[in-house]
């Protein structure tokens, strides 16, 4: 992220400083979001939980995360995103410390559920900061850069986990994340206090620009008063909720269970499996470029591009049925290809598509809705895939991934003409 500050105005400097800080904070939150997943293989290996119980704890995060987003779709567009980020950081710190000291399944379930609850607004808040707090000339670059934040956080999670779990027990990992969170809270408070007067003015200017744009287009449906359900229906978002849910189920399911799957099928340790997973996450960064290559260069329909992600991942998913009979490196390659396409899908459905609703003042609400359904997919992934692996083996689990990829492509194919009609009418498709 190369930025030359010398020739920038005060507003542009403030805009970039705020974004870079938000980028770092989102990476840290993404890292903590996967903290428990990184310890699952060690917990199962110790015999503390079986796969179903371990998956249930992980699923509790997404259950509360998604439920809070559904209930808070209006809150995320009304409360200051700066305050929402502060709330997320403070609550996550409490949850992480709670996980470090928990000694029972029930206590872990409570604290990890609480972590999901307090993190519900982080992504809508980050998107609102990009859409409402940055100068217009920086927004397009910010949309690309922010995608790397999540992967960077995930990569940091697995790298830190591979080091810590190699020399200490899994509880130590939570304490390491707690220290990182304390530093992040200090950074966020320092930057937002210092830049408050300037970013407040930028928010006003961006709001005036949107109002002027709506007046020029003379489109009554572009006003924020449009019914939220109707907006999701005429745009095709209601249909896209299905592949959004499945995308997260496959992505989170794969990343959560990969270390366990590898340790059970190959003679490797839990820490080594986490290190292999970090390779997978690092290469996932390429999904951002794949998404930007497909849309708008190869297709001007974001919903169709989203479907292509599932279609491309399908043959790699089928080949996973050979797990245990092919080298571990080949399995990691297949998993990397699948999750990279899922991350390309994330860039399309969770980053690009919600920004088309800024003129309706619904960016946060749409992002929260998509994230909520996606979170329920993560719940199904952690409980469902854990149950399948425990009772029917990994081939049954992989077969489920294959079916989900096919269903998702079909849903995107149905939603594509609806999305195209919506964006053509509002004149916003690129």
C-alpha positions in Angstrom: 0.0 0.0 0.0 2.3 2.8 -1.3 1.0 6.3 -0.5 2.9 9.5 -1.1 1.7 11.9 1.7 3.8 15.0 0.8 1.6 16.3 -2.0 -1.7 15.6 -0.3 -4.1 18.1 1.2 -5.0 17.9 4.9 -8.2 16.2 4.1 -6.5 13.6 1.9 -3.9 12.9 4.5 -6.5 12.5 7.2 -8.5 10.2 4.9 -5.6 7.9 4.3 -4.5 7.9 7.9 -8.0 6.9 9.0 -8.2 4.2 6.4 -4.8 2.7 7.1 -5.7 2.6 10.8 -9.1 1.0 10.0 -7.2 -1.5 7.7 -4.9 -2.5 10.6 -7.8 -2.8 13.1 -9.9 -5.0 10.7 -6.9 -7.3 10.2 -6.5 -7.6 14.0 -10.3 -8.3 14.5 -10.1 -10.9 11.6 -7.2 -12.5 13.4 -9.0 -12.8 16.7 -12.2 -14.1 14.9 -10.2 -17.2 13.9 -8.4 -17.5 17.2 -10.5 -20.5 18.4 -10.4 -22.2 15.0 -6.6 -22.1 15.2 -6.7 -24.0 18.5 -9.3 -26.6 17.5 -6.8 -29.2 16.3 -4.8 -28.9 19.6 -8.0 -29.0 21.7 -9.2 -32.2 19.9 -5.7 -33.7 20.0 -5.6 -33.1 23.8 -8.9 -34.9 24.1 -10.6 -31.9 25.7 -13.5 -32.0 23.2 -14.6 -34.3 20.3 -15.1 -32.8 16.8 -18.8 -32.2 17.3 -18.3 -30.2 20.6 -15.3 -28.3 19.2 -17.3 -27.4 16.2 -20.2 -26.3 18.3 -18.1 -23.8 20.2 -16.8 -22.3 16.9 -20.3 -22.3 15.5 -21.6 -20.3 18.5 -19.5 -17.3 17.4 -21.2 -17.2 14.0 -24.7 -17.9 15.4 -24.5 -14.8 17.7 -22.6 -12.8 15.1 -25.2 -13.4 12.4 -28.2 -13.0 14.8 -26.9 -9.7 16.0 -26.4 -8.5 12.4 -29.9 -9.3 11.5 -31.3 -7.5 14.6 -28.9 -4.6 14.1 -29.3 -3.9 10.4 -30.7 -0.4 11.2 -28.2 0.3 14.0 -25.1 0.0 11.8 -26.4 2.8 9.6 -27.3 5.1 12.5 -24.5 4.8 15.0 -21.1 6.3 14.2 -18.8 3.6 12.7 -16.0 5.0 14.8 -17.9 4.1 18.0 -18.9 0.7 16.5 -15.2 -0.1 16.0 -14.3 0.9 19.5 -17.1 -1.2 20.9 -15.9 -4.2 18.9 -12.3 -3.9 20.1 -13.3 -3.6 23.8 -15.8 -6.5 23.7 -13.4 -8.7 21.8 -10.7 -8.2 24.4 -13.0 -9.3 27.2 -14.0 -12.4 25.1 -10.4 -13.4 24.3 -9.3 -13.1 28.0 -12.4 -15.1 28.9 -11.3 -17.9 26.5 -7.8 -17.9 27.9 -9.1 -18.6 31.5 -12.0 -20.9 30.6 -11.8 -24.4 32.0 -15.0 -25.9 30.7 -17.0 -26.4 27.6 -19.8 -24.2 28.9 -17.5 -21.2 29.7 -15.9 -21.4 26.3 -19.3 -21.6 24.7 -20.4 -18.4 26.6 -17.2 -16.3 25.9 -17.0 -17.3 22.2 -20.7 -16.5 21.7 -20.1 -13.1 23.3 -17.2 -12.6 21.0 -19.5 -13.1 18.0 -22.0 -10.7 19.5 -19.6 -7.8 19.9 -18.0 -8.2 16.5 -21.3 -8.0 14.6 -20.8 -4.4 13.4 -17.1 -4.4 12.5 -17.5 -5.1 8.7 -20.5 -2.7 8.1 -18.5 -0.1 10.1 -15.4 -0.5 8.0 -17.5 -0.2 4.8 -19.2 2.9 6.0 -15.8 4.5 6.8 -14.7 3.8 3.2 -18.0 5.1 1.7 -18.6 8.1 4.0 -15.4 9.1 5.6 -12.8 9.1 2.8 -12.3 11.7 0.0 -13.9 10.5 -3.2 -10.6 10.0 -5.1 -9.4 7.4 -2.6 -12.5 5.2 -2.3 -11.9 2.9 -5.3 -8.3 2.1 -4.1 -9.6 1.6 -0.5 -12.1 -0.9 -1.8 -9.3 -3.0 -3.2 -6.9 -2.5 -0.3 -9.4 -3.5 2.4 -9.8 -7.0 0.9 -6.2 -7.7 1.9 -6.9 -6.8 5.5 -9.0 -9.9 6.2 -6.5 -12.2 4.6 -3.6 -10.5 6.4 -5.4 -11.1 9.7 -6.1 -14.7 8.9 -2.5 -15.2 7.8 -1.2 -13.6 11.0 -3.5 -15.9 13.0 -2.1 -19.1 11.5 1.5 -17.9 11.6 1.3 -16.8 15.2 -0.6 -20.1 16.0 2.0 -22.2 14.3 4.8 -20.6 16.4 2.9 -20.4 19.7 1.4 -23.9 19.5 4.9 -25.3 18.7 6.3 -24.1 22.0 3.3 -23.7 24.4 -0.3 -24.8 25.1 -3.2 -23.4 23.2 -4.3 -21.1 26.1 -1.1 -19.0 25.5 -2.3 -18.1 22.0 -5.3 -16.3 23.5 -3.1 -14.3 25.8 -0.9 -13.3 22.8 -4.0 -12.0 21.0 -5.1 -10.2 24.1 -1.9 -8.2 24.1 -2.3 -7.3 20.5 -5.9 -6.1 21.1 -4.7 -3.8 23.9 -2.2 -2.2 21.5 -4.9 -1.9 18.8 -7.4 -0.2 21.1 -4.7 2.4 22.0 -3.9 3.0 18.3 -7.6 3.4 17.3 -8.3 5.9 20.1 -5.2 7.9 19.4 -5.9 8.2 15.6 -9.6 8.9 15.8 -9.2 11.6 18.5 -6.5 13.4 16.6 -8.4 13.3 13.2 -12.0 13.8 14.5 -12.4 17.4 13.3 -11.2 16.7 9.8 -13.1 13.4 9.2 -16.3 15.0 10.6 -16.1 17.6 7.8 -15.4 14.9 5.2 -18.6 13.1 6.3 -20.6 16.3 5.8 -19.1 16.9 2.3 -19.7 13.3 1.2 -23.3 13.5 2.4 -23.9 16.7 0.4 -22.4 15.1 -2.7 -24.7 12.1 -2.5 -27.8 14.4 -2.0 -26.7 16.4 -5.0 -26.2 13.3 -7.1 -29.7 12.1 -6.3 -31.2 15.4 -7.2 -29.4 15.4 -10.6 -30.6 11.9 -11.4 -34.1 12.8 -10.3 -34.7 9.2 -9.2 -37.2 8.9 -6.4 -36.2 5.3 -5.8 -32.7 6.4 -5.0 -33.8 8.1 -1.8 -33.2 6.4 1.6 -36.9 6.2 2.2 -37.2 3.2 -0.1 -38.5 0.1 1.8 -35.6 -2.1 2.7 -37.3 -5.4 1.8 -38.3 -4.0 -1.6 -34.8 -2.8 -2.2 -33.3 -6.3 -1.5 -36.0 -7.9 -3.7 -35.6 -5.7 -6.8 -31.8 -5.9 -6.6 -31.6 -9.7 -6.4 -30.0 -9.5 -3.0 -32.6 -11.9 -1.6 -31.5 -14.6 -4.0 -27.8 -13.8 -3.5 -28.3 -14.5 0.2 -28.2 -18.2 -0.6 -24.7 -18.3 -2.3 -23.5 -15.8 0.3 -24.4 -18.2 3.1 -22.8 -21.1 1.2 -19.6 -19.2 0.3 -18.9 -18.6 4.0 -19.9 -22.2 4.9 -17.3 -23.5 2.4 -14.6 -20.9 3.2 -14.9 -21.0 7.0 -15.6 -24.8 7.0 -12.4 -25.5 5.0 -10.2 -23.1 7.1 -11.6 -24.3 10.4 -11.3 -28.0 9.6 -8.2 -28.2 7.4 -5.7 -28.6 10.2 -7.8 -31.4 11.7 -8.4 -33.1 8.3 -4.6 -32.9 7.5 -3.5 -34.3 10.9 -6.0 -37.2 10.7 -5.0 -38.2 7.1 -1.3 -37.5 7.2 1.4 -38.0 9.8 1.9 -34.3 10.8 1.5 -32.3 14.0 -1.2 -29.7 14.8 1.3 -26.9 14.7 2.6 -28.1 11.3 -0.9 -28.3 10.0 -1.5 -24.7 11.0 1.6 -23.7 9.2 0.4 -25.4 6.0 -2.9 -23.6 6.5 -1.1 -20.2 6.6 0.2 -20.9 3.1 -3.4 -21.4 2.0 -4.5 -18.1 3.6 -1.5 -16.2 2.0 -2.3 -17.3 -1.5 -6.0 -16.4 -0.9 -4.9 -12.8 -1.3 -4.9 -13.5 -5.0 -8.6 -13.8 -4.9 -8.8 -10.0 -4.8 -7.1 -9.7 -8.1 -9.1 -12.6 -9.6 -12.3 -10.7 -8.6 -11.1 -7.4 -10.1 -10.0 -9.3 -13.2 -13.4 -10.9 -13.7 -15.4 -7.8 -12.7 -15.8 -5.4 -14.5 -13.2 -6.4 -17.1 -14.6 -9.8 -18.1 -18.2 -9.3 -17.1 -20.1 -6.3 -16.1 -22.5 -8.3 -13.9 -21.2 -8.8 -10.4 -23.7 -11.5 -9.6 -22.6 -13.6 -12.5 -19.0 -13.1 -11.6 -19.9 -14.4 -8.1 -21.3 -17.5 -9.7 -18.2 -18.1 -11.7 -16.2 -18.3 -8.5 -18.2 -21.4 -7.5 -18.0 -23.0 -10.9 -14.2 -22.6 -11.0 -13.9 -24.1 -7.5 -16.0 -27.1 -8.4 -13.3 -29.4 -10.1 -10.8 -28.7 -7.3 -13.4 -29.7 -4.7 -14.2 -33.0 -6.5 -10.4 -33.8 -6.5 -10.4 -33.5 -2.7 -12.1 -36.9 -2.6 -8.6 -38.3 -3.1 -7.5 -37.0 0.3 -5.3 -39.6 2.0 -4.3 -41.1 -1.3 -2.4 -38.1 -2.7 0.5 -36.2 -1.2 -0.3 -33.6 1.5 1.2 -30.9 -0.7 -1.4 -31.6 -3.4 -4.2 -31.5 -0.9 -3.0 -28.1 0.3 -2.9 -26.9 -3.3 -6.5 -28.0 -3.9 -7.7 -26.4 -0.7 -5.8 -23.2 -1.7 -7.5 -23.1 -5.1 -10.9 -23.5 -3.6 -10.5 -21.0 -0.8 -8.9 -18.5 -3.2 -12.0 -18.6 -5.4 -14.2 -18.3 -2.3 -12.2 -15.2 -1.3 -12.7 -13.8 -4.8 -16.4 -14.3 -4.1 -16.1 -12.5 -0.8 -14.6 -9.5 -2.6 -17.6 -9.4 -5.0 -20.5 -10.1 -2.6 -19.3 -8.5 0.6 -17.1 -5.6 -0.6 -18.2 -4.5 -4.1 -22.0 -5.2 -4.2 -22.9 -3.4 -0.9 -21.3 -0.1 -2.1 -23.9 0.1 -4.8 -26.4 0.9 -2.1 -24.6 4.0 -0.7 -26.9 6.3 -2.6 -29.8 4.7 -0.7 -28.0 5.2 2.6 -28.1 1.4 3.0 -24.4 0.4 2.6 -24.2 -0.8 6.3 -27.6 -2.5 6.3 -26.9 -4.5 3.1 -23.4 -5.4 4.3 -24.9 -6.5 7.7 -27.6 -8.6 6.0 -25.2 -10.4 3.7 -22.8 -11.0 6.6 -25.6 -12.2 8.8 -26.7 -14.9 6.4 -23.0 -15.7 5.7 -22.6 -16.2 9.4 -25.4 -18.8 9.6 -23.5 -20.6 6.8 -20.4 -20.6 9.2 -22.6 -22.1 11.9 -23.8 -24.9 9.6 -20.2 -25.4 8.5 -18.8 -25.8 12.0 -21.5 -28.0 13.4 -22.6 -29.8 10.2 -19.1 -30.5 8.7 -17.9 -31.5 12.2 -20.8 -33.9 12.5 -20.3 -35.3 9.0 -16.6 -35.8 9.5 -17.1 -37.5 13.0 -19.8 -39.9 11.9 -19.4 -40.4 8.1 -15.8 -39.5 7.3 -14.2 -36.8 5.3 -15.4 -38.1 1.9 -19.0 -37.4 3.0 -18.0 -33.9 4.1 -16.3 -33.2 0.8 -19.3 -34.5 -1.1 -21.4 -31.9 0.8 -19.0 -29.2 -0.4 -19.5 -30.3 -4.0 -23.3 -30.1 -3.7 -23.1 -26.7 -2.1 -20.9 -25.3 -4.9 -23.4 -26.5 -7.6 -26.4 -25.0 -5.7 -24.6 -21.7 -5.3 -23.7 -21.4 -9.0 -27.4 -22.1 -9.8 -28.6 -19.4 -7.4 -26.1 -16.8 -8.9 -27.3 -17.7 -12.4 -30.9 -16.9 -11.4 -29.9 -13.7 -9.6 -27.7 -12.4 -12.5 -30.5 -10.9 -14.7 -32.2 -9.4 -11.7 -29.0 -7.6 -10.6 -28.3 -6.5 -14.1 -31.8 -5.0 -14.4 -31.4 -3.2 -11.1 -28.0 -1.7 -11.8 -29.0 -0.7 -15.4 -32.0 1.1 -14.1 -30.0 3.1 -11.5 -27.2 3.6 -13.9 -24.6 2.4 -11.5 -23.2 -0.9 -13.0 -19.7 -0.3 -14.1 
